[in-house]
Each structure stands twice: as C-alpha cells, then as structure tokens.
Amino acid sequence: MTLDDLRVFIAVCEARNLSAVSRTLSCSQSAVSQHVKRLERETGLALIERQPRGVTPTDAGRILYQAALGGITSLDSAVRRLGELRDGDGGTVKITTGGVTVRHFMPDAITAFRDRHPEATLDFQSAQSTRRCLELLQSGQADLAWITLGQPAPGIQQWPVIDLPWVLVVNAGDPLAVRQTIDPRDLRSIRYIAHPANSASHRRLEEDFVRLGCAPAQTAGVADWDTAVLLAELGIGHAILPSLPRLAPDGPVRTVPIPALSPITVGWAARQWDALSPLATEFAELVAADLDPAPSWRQEVRGLV
C-alpha cells in the first residue's frame, strides 16, 4: 500500500469514474485500476463496485476513503509546514468563507498579518454555504474555514469566536427605522429579503420563524448579505441579518435589534488545530482577537472528532 495507491483511490471515490481519474492524472485507465486492485489485495476486501455509469465505493471502500483522506491531507499539510520552516517566513494560508465575510470580519487582521509577514500569502476561496466551506476543508483545499457554527461535522474542529444577534435592516425613511426593537408581530408584515436557501443563516431564520409563528412574506432573494443591505437601502424590502461588525449605523440604512430571534455563532473550523501551520494559527488568532479580545475563544472546542 503506497501513498500513490491511496491518492488514486481517493480520486476514484470522489470522481466515481475511472476514465475521468485517468484523464486528470494523465495515466491509463488500466494504471488507475491497478492501484485500486493492489489495495483490494492488501485489505482482502472489495473497495469499489462497478455501476452502469462509473463506480461507487463499497462500505469497506468508504471506510478506507475517510481514513486515507484524513491521512493524506495531514501529510500534505505537514510537508507544506516543513517547506515553510526550510524557506523562512513565506508560506500560504488557505481560507474559505463567504466573500462578504472577509470585508465585515477580517480587514484589520489581514492588514496586520501582511505587515508581520510580507512574504506570506493569504489565499481566499469563496464559498456560498457553510456546507461548501466544510467540503473544501475536509478535502484539504483549505486550512481554515470561517463559518456559521452549528452541528458537529465529522473530522472537523470548531472554535466559536463571536455571537451575532439579529437586526432588521431598513431604509432610513422606513417607518420601522425609528423603532427601538422589532418584535415577532412586526415580522409578520415586513417584505422579507430572503437568504440563499442552502445557507446556514436561512436555515436558522426559518427555524425561528416557525418557533415564533411569524413567517414573513418573501419579496426578494439574494446570494449574500451585502446585496440584502443594498436592496433594503433601495426600499425593495427588509433584510434580517446578523449584526455585522462593519455595518454603518448612521448611513442610508438603519439597523433595529430583533431580540426574539436566537443569535448565531460564527468562528473558525479546521481539520485539526494542532496540525495547522504557525502562519494559519496566527491569522486565525488575529481575526478572533480583533472581534473578541477575550482570550478564552480557543478554550471552547465544538465538534472535536
């Protein structure tokens, strides 16, 4: 059993097609099959099943896939860290999150990190949902994910950084803009600018709407929080958003607290905190310290597997 065997097997499990893997790896389909067969001989178990349109891992194959994926990504991370130690202060930190969260949560930390490590690179990969962020993390395409925390994810450690209460974002001339708070009865009559259906924030709001019995009528849908703010500014509807740190309180929109809605918690996720490079750890801590100076944020670990 070699690292090449495991890398090819991971690719087969993810692509579900031997010919697709052979094209990606620039080798023959027979060579791909030989890697899988070698693993099957060593384990004594069938690892993939042939289907009319490709292959699928067996139960044994899924077990090996999960173990191999964790081992290979950890090894790749270690090799990268060794390169950073060899080459000095340079290196790359790969972060995945929604695009607008970089502007709202990370600008000061990015500036501070750049000043400390001018040779290092921050590589941001945008994702439109927490699920997609976690997929990139699990596959080794990202070191860190900034997400809305919720249910534990297999093989992922989560660190809560800050709790965000919900606010109603309205045009400054809207009658609701002068309110001190918004209650569930008010929500029944607003023109709701909905979050993406696959987002964690949409799911949390829908759960609270059911709990409070106040589902508002949807007037528009958006892909991100900043677009929701713009539509609220234009008077198209009302946005229900987390209280973003950089949402100006005295601009063309007003934010009114909605205390009846349950706050959401946002923070970092990683495959294994202790396996992160020093650069990745430092960047995560810079973001957290900027948002919540309390030093205890790393002491509460959720979803540790």
ABEGO torsion letter per residue (X at the ends): XBAAAAAAAAAAAAAGBAAAAAAAAGBBAAAAAAAAAAAAAAAGBBABBBBABEBBBBAAAAAAAAAAAAAAAAAAAAAAAAAAAAAEABEBBBBBBBAAAAAAAAAAAAAAAAAABAABBBBBBBBABAAAAAAAAAAGABABBBBBBBBBBBGBBBBBABBBBBBBBBBAABAAAABABBBAAAAAABBBBBBBAABAAAAAAAAAAAAAGABBBBABBBABAAAAAAAAAAGABBBBBBBBAABBAABABBBBBBAABBBBBBEBBBABAAABBAAAAAAAAAAAAAABABAAAAABBBGBX
